[in-house]
Structure formats: C-alpha cells, structure tokens
Amino acid sequence: MAGTRKRHTAAFKARVALAALKGDRTVNELAGQHGVHPTLIHARKKQLLQGAEGVFADGSKAAAVDAEAAQPELLEQIGRLKMELEWLKKTVGPVG
C-alpha cells in the first residue's frame, strides 16, 4: 500500500530543527515526538546552520546584486524605446 507523503510546513521544520539544535533531547526522541525520520532531523538541523548567516546578512548587498542583474535588461529596454521614438518621429513628422 502506497501511502501519501507528509508535507510539513516551514514553521514545523524550523521548530524541529531548533529543537535538535537545542540538544536537550536525542534525535531519536525528537523523531518519535514529531513523527519524522531521524535523518530528516539531521538534514533540517544542517540546513538551519548553513542558512543562519542569511538571517543576519546585510540586505543592501542583496539589493545591489539584484540591481546589477536587472541592468542589462533595462539597457535593452532603453535601446528599444529609443528606436521606437526615432521611428515615430520619422513616421509622424514634426508635431506642433
């Protein structure tokens, strides 16, 4: 019999990972309490430790990276709009 796979929320995963990080219970005790496999608890704890620095990272660095990534697209759009403007000036002629 194939059972349906459990889908846990991010809040549940964080709660289990924090409990594992706390260290007052063994992984097997946590697995029994929360109804998940001990391997998942180890994986969530490792993921929490790797991503913890992102919580305290400077947000301006991420914004600068996003701005640099969008720059080529914006330059392309500017060029396209300039071409359209020149075409309209030639087609319509002088206004006013």
C-alpha positions in Angstrom: 0.0 0.0 0.0 1.4 3.3 -1.0 0.7 6.0 1.5 0.6 9.7 0.8 3.7 11.6 1.6 3.6 14.1 4.5 4.2 17.7 3.7 5.4 19.7 6.6 5.2 23.5 6.8 8.3 25.7 7.1 7.3 26.5 10.6 7.2 22.9 11.6 10.6 22.2 10.0 12.1 25.2 11.8 10.6 24.1 15.1 12.1 20.6 14.8 15.5 21.9 13.7 15.6 24.3 16.6 14.7 21.5 19.0 17.6 19.5 17.5 19.9 22.4 17.8 19.0 22.9 21.4 20.3 19.5 22.2 18.3 18.7 25.3 16.8 15.6 23.7 18.2 12.9 21.4 17.4 12.9 17.7 15.5 9.6 18.2 13.4 11.2 20.9 12.6 14.1 18.7 11.8 11.8 15.8 9.3 9.9 17.9 7.7 13.1 19.3 7.3 14.8 15.9 6.7 11.8 13.8 9.6 12.2 11.4 12.6 10.2 10.5 15.9 11.0 12.3 17.6 11.5 9.0 15.2 14.4 8.3 16.0 16.0 11.6 19.8 15.9 10.9 19.1 17.4 7.4 17.0 20.2 8.8 19.5 21.0 11.5 22.3 21.1 8.9 20.1 23.3 6.7 19.4 25.7 9.6 23.0 26.0 10.5 24.0 26.7 6.9 21.3 29.3 6.3 21.5 31.0 9.7 24.0 33.6 8.4 21.5 34.7 5.8 19.1 35.9 8.5 21.6 38.4 9.7 23.1 39.3 6.3 23.1 42.9 5.2 20.1 43.4 3.0 21.8 46.1 0.9 24.2 43.6 -0.6 21.3 41.5 -1.9 19.7 44.6 -3.3 22.9 45.6 -5.1 23.2 42.2 -6.7 19.6 42.3 -7.8 20.1 45.8 -9.4 23.2 44.6 -11.2 21.3 41.6 -12.6 18.5 43.8 -13.9 20.8 46.4 -15.5 21.3 44.6 -18.9 17.5 44.1 -19.3 16.9 47.8 -18.5 19.6 48.9 -21.0 18.0 46.7 -23.7 14.6 48.2 -22.9 16.0 51.8 -23.2 17.5 51.0 -26.6 14.3 49.5 -27.8 12.3 52.6 -26.7 14.8 55.0 -28.3 14.4 53.1 -31.6 10.6 53.3 -31.4 10.8 57.0 -30.6 13.0 57.6 -33.7 10.7 55.6 -35.9 7.7 57.6 -34.6 9.5 60.9 -35.3 10.2 59.8 -38.9 6.7 58.4 -39.4 4.5 61.1 -37.9 6.7 64.1 -38.7 7.2 67.3 -36.8 4.4 67.9 -34.3 3.1 71.4 -33.5 
